[in-house]
Amino acid sequence: MAVVATSETSGDGGNAQAVSRRLTWFSIFTSTSTLVCCAIPALLVALGAGATLAAFVGAVPQIVWLSEHKTAVFAFAGIMLAIAGYFQWRARFAPCPIDPVLAAACTRQRRVSSVIYFVSLAIYLAGGFFAFVLPVILYG
């Protein structure tokens, strides 16, 4: 990772990184909704914890709405992941400040954003497996 010498600390590169960071955090929240709507209920039923699922739905009845609209939830989460991935890719070569402390913070933030993005992607794929693939495998 090369540090580009620049006198500005918040030029276009800083803006791209800020947008990338915000979208990456937002993508983890949207992809987590796919777990809540589909993967956790499927896991509880598979483990024979139907009563726990009933108590969970009783405590948080919005889960039923998420499950009923899982296609829209997955579409929105997928769009957010695609947008976050685009900005993540775009910010990867954005210049970092010349100050060594700020440059270290810049590279650390890029690594953290990448990890968060790939965790979001893994959560999304796990939720998609439980919502769309597993029912086809089990019930034809």
C-alpha positions in Angstrom: 0.0 0.0 0.0 1.7 3.2 -1.2 1.2 6.4 0.6 0.8 9.3 -1.8 2.3 12.6 -0.9 -0.4 15.2 -0.8 -0.9 18.4 1.0 -4.6 17.9 1.4 -6.0 15.5 4.0 -9.6 15.5 2.7 -9.6 15.8 -1.1 -11.6 13.5 -3.4 -9.8 10.5 -1.9 -10.9 11.4 1.6 -14.5 11.8 0.4 -14.4 8.5 -1.4 -13.1 6.8 1.8 -15.7 8.5 3.9 -18.5 7.4 1.6 -17.0 3.9 1.4 -16.9 3.6 5.2 -20.5 4.7 5.7 -21.8 2.4 3.0 -19.8 -0.5 4.4 -21.3 -0.1 7.8 -24.8 0.4 6.3 -24.3 -2.8 4.3 -23.6 -4.9 7.4 -26.9 -3.7 8.9 -28.9 -4.5 5.8 -27.3 -7.9 5.4 -27.9 -8.7 9.0 -31.6 -8.2 8.3 -31.4 -11.2 6.0 -30.2 -13.3 8.9 -33.0 -12.1 11.1 -35.7 -12.8 8.6 -34.6 -16.1 7.3 -31.4 -17.8 8.7 -32.1 -17.6 12.4 -35.7 -18.9 12.2 -34.6 -21.7 9.9 -31.8 -22.6 12.3 -34.1 -22.6 15.3 -36.6 -24.9 13.6 -33.8 -27.2 12.3 -32.5 -27.5 15.9 -36.0 -28.4 17.1 -36.4 -25.1 19.0 -39.8 -24.1 17.7 -40.9 -22.9 21.1 -37.9 -20.6 21.2 -38.8 -19.3 17.7 -42.4 -18.7 18.9 -41.1 -16.7 21.9 -38.7 -14.8 19.6 -41.6 -13.9 17.2 -43.7 -12.9 20.2 -41.0 -10.6 21.5 -40.2 -9.1 18.1 -43.2 -9.4 15.8 -41.5 -7.4 13.0 -39.7 -10.6 12.1 -42.9 -11.9 10.5 -43.0 -8.8 8.3 -39.4 -9.3 7.3 -40.1 -13.0 6.5 -43.1 -12.1 4.4 -41.1 -9.6 2.4 -37.9 -11.5 2.2 -37.5 -10.9 -1.6 -37.6 -7.1 -1.1 -35.2 -7.4 2.0 -32.7 -9.4 0.0 -33.0 -7.1 -3.1 -32.4 -4.0 -0.9 -29.5 -5.7 0.9 -28.0 -6.9 -2.4 -28.2 -3.4 -3.9 -26.6 -1.9 -0.8 -23.8 -4.5 -0.9 -23.2 -3.8 -4.6 -23.0 0.0 -4.0 -20.7 -0.5 -0.9 -18.5 -2.9 -2.9 -18.2 -0.3 -5.7 -17.2 2.4 -3.3 -14.9 0.0 -1.5 -13.2 -0.8 -4.8 -13.0 2.9 -5.8 -11.5 4.0 -2.5 -8.7 1.3 -2.5 -6.3 3.5 -4.4 -7.4 6.9 -3.0 -4.5 8.9 -1.7 -3.7 8.9 2.0 -2.3 11.9 3.8 1.4 12.4 3.9 1.5 12.7 7.8 2.6 9.2 9.1 0.0 9.1 11.8 -2.9 10.0 9.4 -1.5 7.6 6.8 -1.5 4.7 9.3 -5.1 5.6 10.3 -6.0 5.7 6.6 -4.6 2.2 5.9 -6.1 0.8 9.1 -9.5 2.2 8.1 -9.2 0.6 4.7 -8.5 -2.8 6.2 -11.4 -2.5 8.7 -13.7 -1.5 5.9 -12.7 -4.5 3.8 -13.2 -6.9 6.7 -16.6 -5.4 7.5 -17.6 -5.6 3.8 -16.6 -9.2 3.5 -18.4 -10.1 6.7 -21.5 -8.4 5.4 -21.2 -10.4 2.2 -20.8 -13.7 4.1 -23.9 -12.8 6.2 -25.9 -12.0 3.1 -24.9 -15.3 1.4 -25.7 -17.3 4.5 -29.1 -15.7 4.7 -29.7 -16.3 1.0 -28.8 -19.9 1.4 -31.3 -20.4 4.2 -34.0 -18.3 2.5 -33.9 -19.5 -1.1 -31.5 -22.5 -1.6 -32.3 -24.7 1.4 -36.1 -24.8 0.9 -35.5 -25.9 -2.7 -33.1 -28.7 -1.6 -35.4 -29.9 1.2 -38.8 -29.5 -0.4 -38.0 -29.8 -4.1 
